[in-house]
Amino acid sequence: MKHSMVRVREGVIRLHRVSESLEGENLQRYKREQPVIDSEGQLFGKVATEEVLEPCN
């Protein structure tokens, strides 16, 4: 019984470490991709604004 509890505890510790690693990777990915997403949104907003301001012929 004690052996299985030790294995469960070790598994939980490993899972926690993997979770922390993934969180760090996701944060790094977000920091790399967010400026591109922001730029795309600004470009889209600018194009939409210009289209709305131009009169239709």
Backbone atoms as SQL, in Angstrom:
CREATE TABLE atoms (id INTEGER PRIMARY KEY, chain TEXT, resi INTEGER, resn TEXT, atom TEXT, x REAL, y REAL, z REAL);
INSERT INTO atoms VALUES
  (1, 'A', 1, 'MET', 'N', 0.820, -1.197, 0.000),
  (2, 'A', 1, 'MET', 'CA', 0.000, 0.000, 0.000),
  (3, 'A', 1, 'MET', 'C', 0.866, 1.265, 0.000),
  (4, 'A', 2, 'LYS', 'N', 1.915, 1.281, 0.835),
  (5, 'A', 2, 'LYS', 'CA', 2.783, 2.457, 0.887),
  (6, 'A', 2, 'LYS', 'C', 3.501, 2.671, -0.437),
  (7, 'A', 3, 'HIS', 'N', 3.884, 1.579, -1.074),
  (8, 'A', 3, 'HIS', 'CA', 4.581, 1.674, -2.358),
  (9, 'A', 3, 'HIS', 'C', 3.697, 2.359, -3.410),
  (10, 'A', 4, 'SER', 'N', 2.426, 2.029, -3.448),
  (11, 'A', 4, 'SER', 'CA', 1.533, 2.642, -4.429),
  (12, 'A', 4, 'SER', 'C', 1.320, 4.118, -4.117),
  (13, 'A', 5, 'MET', 'N', 1.277, 4.474, -2.848),
  (14, 'A', 5, 'MET', 'CA', 1.136, 5.885, -2.469),
  (15, 'A', 5, 'MET', 'C', 2.363, 6.689, -2.890),
  (16, 'A', 6, 'VAL', 'N', 3.532, 6.102, -2.749),
  (17, 'A', 6, 'VAL', 'CA', 4.767, 6.767, -3.172),
  (18, 'A', 6, 'VAL', 'C', 4.748, 6.981, -4.679),
  (19, 'A', 7, 'ARG', 'N', 4.315, 5.967, -5.420),
  (20, 'A', 7, 'ARG', 'CA', 4.246, 6.087, -6.880),
  (21, 'A', 7, 'ARG', 'C', 3.254, 7.161, -7.305),
  (22, 'A', 8, 'VAL', 'N', 2.135, 7.244, -6.603),
  (23, 'A', 8, 'VAL', 'CA', 1.141, 8.271, -6.910),
  (24, 'A', 8, 'VAL', 'C', 1.734, 9.652, -6.645),
  (25, 'A', 9, 'ARG', 'N', 2.393, 9.806, -5.509),
  (26, 'A', 9, 'ARG', 'CA', 2.999, 11.091, -5.163),
  (27, 'A', 9, 'ARG', 'C', 4.052, 11.488, -6.204),
  (28, 'A', 10, 'GLU', 'N', 4.888, 10.536, -6.618),
  (29, 'A', 10, 'GLU', 'CA', 5.903, 10.814, -7.641),
  (30, 'A', 10, 'GLU', 'C', 5.240, 11.220, -8.953),
  (31, 'A', 11, 'GLY', 'N', 4.146, 10.554, -9.294),
  (32, 'A', 11, 'GLY', 'CA', 3.416, 10.900, -10.519),
  (33, 'A', 11, 'GLY', 'C', 2.843, 12.306, -10.457),
  (34, 'A', 12, 'VAL', 'N', 2.326, 12.671, -9.305),
  (35, 'A', 12, 'VAL', 'CA', 1.770, 14.013, -9.128),
  (36, 'A', 12, 'VAL', 'C', 2.876, 15.063, -9.260),
  (37, 'A', 13, 'ILE', 'N', 4.022, 14.781, -8.674),
  (38, 'A', 13, 'ILE', 'CA', 5.150, 15.714, -8.762),
  (39, 'A', 13, 'ILE', 'C', 5.597, 15.871, -10.212),
  (40, 'A', 14, 'ARG', 'N', 5.696, 14.764, -10.936),
  (41, 'A', 14, 'ARG', 'CA', 6.078, 14.836, -12.355),
  (42, 'A', 14, 'ARG', 'C', 5.057, 15.619, -13.165),
  (43, 'A', 15, 'LEU', 'N', 3.793, 15.374, -12.901),
  (44, 'A', 15, 'LEU', 'CA', 2.726, 16.086, -13.611),
  (45, 'A', 15, 'LEU', 'C', 2.798, 17.583, -13.335),
  (46, 'A', 16, 'HIS', 'N', 3.076, 17.946, -12.095),
  (47, 'A', 16, 'HIS', 'CA', 3.186, 19.357, -11.729),
  (48, 'A', 16, 'HIS', 'C', 4.356, 20.016, -12.478),
  (49, 'A', 17, 'ARG', 'N', 5.481, 19.317, -12.563),
  (50, 'A', 17, 'ARG', 'CA', 6.644, 19.861, -13.275),
  (51, 'A', 17, 'ARG', 'C', 6.346, 20.041, -14.760),
  (52, 'A', 18, 'VAL', 'N', 5.672, 19.071, -15.358),
  (53, 'A', 18, 'VAL', 'CA', 5.309, 19.167, -16.772),
  (54, 'A', 18, 'VAL', 'C', 4.359, 20.340, -16.981),
  (55, 'A', 19, 'SER', 'N', 3.409, 20.497, -16.075),
  (56, 'A', 19, 'SER', 'CA', 2.452, 21.602, -16.167),
  (57, 'A', 19, 'SER', 'C', 3.171, 22.946, -16.109),
  (58, 'A', 20, 'GLU', 'N', 4.117, 23.090, -15.179),
  (59, 'A', 20, 'GLU', 'CA', 4.882, 24.337, -15.079),
  (60, 'A', 20, 'GLU', 'C', 5.685, 24.589, -16.344),
  (61, 'A', 21, 'SER', 'N', 6.255, 23.542, -16.915),
  (62, 'A', 21, 'SER', 'CA', 7.032, 23.675, -18.139),
  (63, 'A', 21, 'SER', 'C', 6.154, 24.147, -19.288),
  (64, 'A', 22, 'LEU', 'N', 4.963, 23.570, -19.406),
  (65, 'A', 22, 'LEU', 'CA', 4.041, 23.970, -20.469),
  (66, 'A', 22, 'LEU', 'C', 3.574, 25.405, -20.295),
  (67, 'A', 23, 'GLU', 'N', 3.339, 25.807, -19.051),
  (68, 'A', 23, 'GLU', 'CA', 2.942, 27.187, -18.789),
  (69, 'A', 23, 'GLU', 'C', 4.031, 28.151, -19.255),
  (70, 'A', 24, 'GLY', 'N', 5.282, 27.803, -18.968),
  (71, 'A', 24, 'GLY', 'CA', 6.398, 28.648, -19.400),
  (72, 'A', 24, 'GLY', 'C', 6.500, 28.711, -20.912),
  (73, 'A', 25, 'GLU', 'N', 6.319, 27.575, -21.574),
  (74, 'A', 25, 'GLU', 'CA', 6.363, 27.549, -23.032),
  (75, 'A', 25, 'GLU', 'C', 5.224, 28.362, -23.624),
  (76, 'A', 26, 'ASN', 'N', 4.030, 28.248, -23.048),
  (77, 'A', 26, 'ASN', 'CA', 2.889, 29.011, -23.544),
  (78, 'A', 26, 'ASN', 'C', 3.103, 30.510, -23.360),
  (79, 'A', 27, 'LEU', 'N', 3.702, 30.896, -22.244),
  (80, 'A', 27, 'LEU', 'CA', 3.973, 32.310, -21.995),
  (81, 'A', 27, 'LEU', 'C', 4.978, 32.840, -23.009),
  (82, 'A', 28, 'GLN', 'N', 6.033, 32.071, -23.276),
  (83, 'A', 28, 'GLN', 'CA', 7.019, 32.494, -24.267),
  (84, 'A', 28, 'GLN', 'C', 6.382, 32.609, -25.647),
  (85, 'A', 29, 'ARG', 'N', 5.546, 31.650, -26.004),
  (86, 'A', 29, 'ARG', 'CA', 4.859, 31.683, -27.306),
  (87, 'A', 29, 'ARG', 'C', 3.952, 32.909, -27.399),
  (88, 'A', 30, 'TYR', 'N', 3.215, 33.200, -26.325),
  (89, 'A', 30, 'TYR', 'CA', 2.335, 34.371, -26.295),
  (90, 'A', 30, 'TYR', 'C', 3.139, 35.652, -26.509),
  (91, 'A', 31, 'LYS', 'N', 4.279, 35.751, -25.816),
  (92, 'A', 31, 'LYS', 'CA', 5.103, 36.956, -25.945),
  (93, 'A', 31, 'LYS', 'C', 5.647, 37.119, -27.361),
  (94, 'A', 32, 'ARG', 'N', 5.930, 35.997, -28.048),
  (95, 'A', 32, 'ARG', 'CA', 6.421, 36.071, -29.431),
  (96, 'A', 32, 'ARG', 'C', 5.294, 36.425, -30.400),
  (97, 'A', 33, 'GLU', 'N', 4.115, 35.880, -30.192),
  (98, 'A', 33, 'GLU', 'CA', 3.039, 36.023, -31.163),
  (99, 'A', 33, 'GLU', 'C', 2.153, 37.236, -30.925),
  (100, 'A', 34, 'GLN', 'N', 2.066, 37.731, -29.724),
  (101, 'A', 34, 'GLN', 'CA', 1.131, 38.810, -29.424),
  (102, 'A', 34, 'GLN', 'C', 1.422, 40.086, -30.213),
  (103, 'A', 35, 'PRO', 'N', 2.673, 40.512, -30.397),
  (104, 'A', 35, 'PRO', 'CA', 2.906, 41.713, -31.209),
  (105, 'A', 35, 'PRO', 'C', 2.381, 41.558, -32.643),
  (106, 'A', 36, 'VAL', 'N', 2.489, 40.376, -33.200),
  (107, 'A', 36, 'VAL', 'CA', 1.986, 40.133, -34.555),
  (108, 'A', 36, 'VAL', 'C', 0.465, 40.228, -34.562),
  (109, 'A', 37, 'ILE', 'N', -0.170, 39.635, -33.573),
  (110, 'A', 37, 'ILE', 'CA', -1.631, 39.684, -33.481),
  (111, 'A', 37, 'ILE', 'C', -2.090, 41.123, -33.305),
  (112, 'A', 38, 'ASP', 'N', -1.403, 41.895, -32.450),
  (113, 'A', 38, 'ASP', 'CA', -1.749, 43.298, -32.240),
  (114, 'A', 38, 'ASP', 'C', -1.601, 44.090, -33.532),
  (115, 'A', 39, 'SER', 'N', -0.520, 43.858, -34.271),
  (116, 'A', 39, 'SER', 'CA', -0.288, 44.570, -35.527),
  (117, 'A', 39, 'SER', 'C', -1.366, 44.241, -36.547),
  (118, 'A', 40, 'GLU', 'N', -1.717, 42.964, -36.639),
  (119, 'A', 40, 'GLU', 'CA', -2.775, 42.572, -37.573),
  (120, 'A', 40, 'GLU', 'C', -4.087, 43.256, -37.216),
  (121, 'A', 41, 'GLY', 'N', -4.390, 43.322, -35.943),
  (122, 'A', 41, 'GLY', 'CA', -5.629, 43.978, -35.513),
  (123, 'A', 41, 'GLY', 'C', -5.618, 45.460, -35.821),
  (124, 'A', 42, 'GLN', 'N', -4.466, 46.115, -35.630),
  (125, 'A', 42, 'GLN', 'CA', -4.363, 47.534, -35.935),
  (126, 'A', 42, 'GLN', 'C', -4.504, 47.779, -37.434),
  (127, 'A', 43, 'LEU', 'N', -3.876, 46.928, -38.216),
  (128, 'A', 43, 'LEU', 'CA', -3.997, 47.080, -39.662),
  (129, 'A', 43, 'LEU', 'C', -5.434, 46.879, -40.114),
  (130, 'A', 44, 'PHE', 'N', -6.094, 45.888, -39.581),
  (131, 'A', 44, 'PHE', 'CA', -7.475, 45.631, -39.947),
  (132, 'A', 44, 'PHE', 'C', -8.356, 46.807, -39.530),
  (133, 'A', 45, 'GLY', 'N', -8.130, 47.302, -38.335),
  (134, 'A', 45, 'GLY', 'CA', -8.917, 48.436, -37.845),
  (135, 'A', 45, 'GLY', 'C', -8.722, 49.661, -38.703),
  (136, 'A', 46, 'LYS', 'N', -7.488, 49.891, -39.147),
  (137, 'A', 46, 'LYS', 'CA', -7.200, 51.059, -39.979),
  (138, 'A', 46, 'LYS', 'C', -7.865, 50.921, -41.336),
  (139, 'A', 47, 'VAL', 'N', -7.785, 49.732, -41.923),
  (140, 'A', 47, 'VAL', 'CA', -8.406, 49.506, -43.227),
  (141, 'A', 47, 'VAL', 'C', -9.912, 49.667, -43.116),
  (142, 'A', 48, 'ALA', 'N', -10.504, 49.114, -42.079),
  (143, 'A', 48, 'ALA', 'CA', -11.963, 49.217, -41.908),
  (144, 'A', 48, 'ALA', 'C', -12.364, 50.664, -41.725),
  (145, 'A', 49, 'THR', 'N', -11.578, 51.435, -40.971),
  (146, 'A', 49, 'THR', 'CA', -11.899, 52.835, -40.735),
  (147, 'A', 49, 'THR', 'C', -11.836, 53.625, -42.028),
  (148, 'A', 50, 'GLU', 'N', -10.809, 53.383, -42.844),
  (149, 'A', 50, 'GLU', 'CA', -10.681, 54.101, -44.115),
  (150, 'A', 50, 'GLU', 'C', -11.836, 53.759, -45.040),
  (151, 'A', 51, 'GLU', 'N', -12.255, 52.509, -45.078),
  (152, 'A', 51, 'GLU', 'CA', -13.363, 52.107, -45.931),
  (153, 'A', 51, 'GLU', 'C', -14.654, 52.776, -45.489),
  (154, 'A', 52, 'VAL', 'N', -14.846, 52.898, -44.182),
  (155, 'A', 52, 'VAL', 'CA', -16.067, 53.504, -43.675),
  (156, 'A', 52, 'VAL', 'C', -16.079, 54.999, -43.978),
  (157, 'A', 53, 'LEU', 'N', -14.922, 55.629, -43.910),
  (158, 'A', 53, 'LEU', 'CA', -14.850, 57.074, -44.143),
  (159, 'A', 53, 'LEU', 'C', -14.967, 57.458, -45.602),
  (160, 'A', 54, 'GLU', 'N', -14.598, 56.584, -46.533),
  (161, 'A', 54, 'GLU', 'CA', -14.662, 56.902, -47.953),
  (162, 'A', 54, 'GLU', 'C', -16.112, 56.857, -48.438),
  (163, 'A', 55, 'PRO', 'N', -16.531, 57.876, -49.155),
  (164, 'A', 55, 'PRO', 'CA', -17.903, 57.869, -49.658),
  (165, 'A', 55, 'PRO', 'C', -18.064, 56.830, -50.789),
  (166, 'A', 56, 'CYS', 'N', -19.235, 56.268, -50.856),
  (167, 'A', 56, 'CYS', 'CA', -19.540, 55.310, -51.925),
  (168, 'A', 56, 'CYS', 'C', -19.945, 56.057, -53.181),
  (169, 'A', 57, 'ASN', 'N', -19.479, 55.611, -54.330),
  (170, 'A', 57, 'ASN', 'CA', -19.856, 56.264, -55.603),
  (171, 'A', 57, 'ASN', 'C', -20.949, 55.496, -56.291);
